[in-house]
Structure formats: structure tokens, C-alpha cells
Amino acid sequence: MSAGGWSTARLGRMREVMARHVADGEVPGLVTLVSRRGETQVEAVGTKAVGGGDPLRRDTIFRISSMTKPVIAAATMILVEECALRLDEPVERLLPELADRRVLGRLDGPLEDTVAAERPITVRDLLTFRMGFGLPPGPPDAYPVMRAAEELGLAVGPPKPATEHGPDEWLRRFATLPLMHQPGERWLYNTGSQVLGVLIARAADRPLETFLQERIFEPLGMKDTGFHVPPEKLDRLATSYMADPETGKLGLYDGVEDSQWSRPPAFPDGAAGLVSTADDYLAFGQMMLDKGRYGKGGRLLSRPAVEVMTTDQLTPAQKAASGLLAGEWDNRGWGFGVSVVTGRDGVAAVPGRYGWDGGLGTTWASDPAEEMVAIMMSQRAQFPLFSAAYLDFWTLAYQAIDD
């Protein structure tokens, strides 16, 4: 047994199985990282591009998509602890554009058929995705309000193509839309983090990317994390792919030299805009596991702040009304920007484990009970529960525990 409490032989299965997924063509490459009790194991398998000879490395940069959300939640809590924000105050103090909201009479109804919001949107609503607007079940163009958002150039779904509008203009345009549901009524994915990005910038009186750099990335040593990849680091960016739904063949989603992430965005997307590396995100995940501490005596957040972030915040009624998949909430909940395991339904499903996935091919969780942080980075966009590599990674990380 290793110092981290692993079976060395069992942990060795990680590279063998991940290499098989690469050989089978499911993904061009993978970086896996598991860290337990100070011992970190990293494997890099495959190449940065389909058919390329440049191997993935431990410091390869990936588009982490929705793994941006936990970082944005932590940034929000920094401002809550400094009393620049309050969890249950209306956001209209700093986001007056969102005052006096109207709410659709029905989700599939015309934009003119609305009623008054029963209460204002709060900071807590944004953190828990209960603001009343987000990605509804079904195709993105299935509802008039989503078609209107697309026409406004808001990019309320996947971050590519990015919106051309800066934060203030983005919010002004968003505010012309009605909410889908009453604030606090149900969980709706994604948009809350985009609005939080604008709120953080206004509360901190500096651009979102500057605040994240000063208050999170620099303290934690996350030197390769940001909303774009500078020219001198582009050779470390992996090419991004998306599979054809009919053939399964991987097609280019975002390149390298011409990457959307090769230049600073007009709108730093707090829901899905960051790039990072496995080691950078380990620094964030370890800080969360250590209840806000980092390094030798540093503290980003208080223990109570991390505990509230990683506690299921959804009521049974909200879960019954929400979700993208049947049974989604049977053994899961949602805290502030993170999913929380509430029931043991699998090898890796340890109650209290929290984290989130990135739809462009990444996943992270910190597990207080097992004292572990685990991260997988790939460059294939795929829904996690339908990804064999994703499912196998989590099984492999936990089957290696040997104490």
C-alpha cells in the first residue's frame, strides 16, 4: 500500500484502461490525476490532436467549460465574506437591469405572455441556479425564449461561438428577456454563473478576469488558468473535438492557432469560459478539500464558507420540478456551483463528495471522506454519463483505495 492509501497494482490499471480508450478512438488523449493524503499520481496518454504526433503532457492546457462554475462560486463567496455581497440580498443593488422581472406564463409560450416576478433574484439564487432562467430540457431552439436569447447573441449555452458583447451589454440584452420560471421555484442550469460573472466584476469594481487572477489564481499558483491562452502557451493547448451524433466520428470543434481561446473574450463567461491544466485545477480542488486553506498558512475562504458551498441546497420540491435527466436528483444535490453526492449508488459515489464536469471533456471532484481529489482532462466534448472514459476513470480512482 502506498503512502496515499492506494494499492499500487490497482492504481496501475488507470493507464492501461485509459490507453485502451485512446486506442479505440474514443478520445485522442487523456490526462488523469488522483491525489490522496499528499500523494499525487498523474498519467498522460495519447496526443493533443487526432492523428497528431505531439503527445499530451501533464501541463497540457484544456478548455474546462463548466468546471468554471465552481471557481466562480468560490469568487462569489470571497466577496460574501468581505460583505461586498450578501447571500439573500436582491442582485438589483448592483445589477439594476434585473429589477422588476417579468416571468413567462408558460415556458413554451410567447414572450409577451408574462406575469410579475413574485420576488427579486438574490445572490443565493444565482449560486444555486434558482434564478428562474437557464437551459431547459430539450433542444436549445425548442422554446421561443431560447430562440430570442440566440437572436440577441447571448450565448447562453456552450461557449463557442462566444458572445460578441461585453458584460454590461450582455446583461442589458439579457434583461430584455422574461424569466422562464419564478425565482426560487426550480433549478435551471448555467445562466446563473454567467450573471454571477457580471455581479462579481461590479462588486469588486474590476474586470472578472482581474479579480480571479488576483484573488484565486495567483494565491493558488494556477499559472495556466484564465479566459484565454497567451501566444507563448498556445503550443500546449489541446485541439477540441465533438463527435458526429450519427457516425460517432470526431470533428473539429476548436483548433489551436485560430482558437476562440487564443485571444481575450469580450465576455468572460463565468459559466464555461476558463482554460486550465490538471495541476492548476488540483490546486483549486485541494483548497476546497482543505476547507479554504492553501499552501503554508494561506486561506482563500473560511471553513464555514466551503461547507455551505458543498452542502445540498435544493429542496425536495425544487428537485421534483427540475433536472435534465430522469432520476437526476435521486442521489445527487446542488450546492453553490457544485454537484454534491447525497446517496451511495456506485463505487465512486461517496456521500459528501462534490465537484463538477466540463462538457468539453473534463471532470473533477474532491472527496472529504476519502481525503482525495481526482481530475480527468480530455479534449472530446461528451455528456459525462454517456462517456465510457469518464465512467471508467471514476471507477478506477476509487477501486484503487486500499485502506
Stockholm file with secondary structure:
# STOCKHOLM 1.0

chainA/1-403         MSAGGWSTARLGRMREVMARHVADGEVPGLVTLVSRRGETQVEAVGTKAVGGGDPLRRDTIFRISSMTKPVIAAATMILVEECALRLDEPVERLLPELADRRVLGRLDGPLEDTVAAERPITVRDLLTFRMGFGLPPGPPDAYPVMRAAEELGLAVGPPKPATEHGPDEWLRRFATLPLMHQPGERWLYNTGSQVLGVLIARAADRPLETFLQERIFEPLGMKDTGFHVPPEKLDRLATSYMADPETGKLGLYDGVEDSQWSRPPAFPDGAAGLVSTADDYLAFGQMMLDKGRYGKGGRLLSRPAVEVMTTDQLTPAQKAASGLLAGEWDNRGWGFGVSVVTGRDGVAAVPGRYGWDGGLGTTWASDPAEEMVAIMMSQRAQFPLFSAAYLDFWTLAYQAIDD
#=GR chainA/1-403 SS CCTTSBCHHHHTHHHHHHHHHHHTTSCSEEEEEEEETTEEEEEEEEBSSTTCSSBCCTTCBEECGGGHHHHHHHHHHHHHHTTSSCTTSBGGGTCGGGSSCEEESSTTSCTTCEEECSSCCBHHHHHHTCSSCSBCSSCTTSSHHHHHHHHTTCCCSSSSSCCSSCHHHHHHHHTTSCBSSCTTSCCCBSHHHHHHHHHHHHHHTSCHHHHHIIIIIHHHTCTTCBSSCCGGGGGGBCCEEEECTTTCCEEEEECSTTCGGGSCCSSCCTTTCCEECHHHHHHHHHHHHTTTEETTTEESSCHHHHHHHTSCCCCHHHHHHCCSSTTTTSSEEECSSSEEECSCCSTTCCTTCEEEEETTTEEEEEETTTTEEEEEEESEECCGGGCHHHHHHHHHHHHTBCC
#=GC SS_cons         CCTTSBCHHHHTHHHHHHHHHHHTTSCSEEEEEEEETTEEEEEEEEBSSTTCSSBCCTTCBEECGGGHHHHHHHHHHHHHHTTSSCTTSBGGGTCGGGSSCEEESSTTSCTTCEEECSSCCBHHHHHHTCSSCSBCSSCTTSSHHHHHHHHTTCCCSSSSSCCSSCHHHHHHHHTTSCBSSCTTSCCCBSHHHHHHHHHHHHHHTSCHHHHHIIIIIHHHTCTTCBSSCCGGGGGGBCCEEEECTTTCCEEEEECSTTCGGGSCCSSCCTTTCCEECHHHHHHHHHHHHTTTEETTTEESSCHHHHHHHTSCCCCHHHHHHCCSSTTTTSSEEECSSSEEECSCCSTTCCTTCEEEEETTTEEEEEETTTTEEEEEEESEECCGGGCHHHHHHHHHHHHTBCC
//
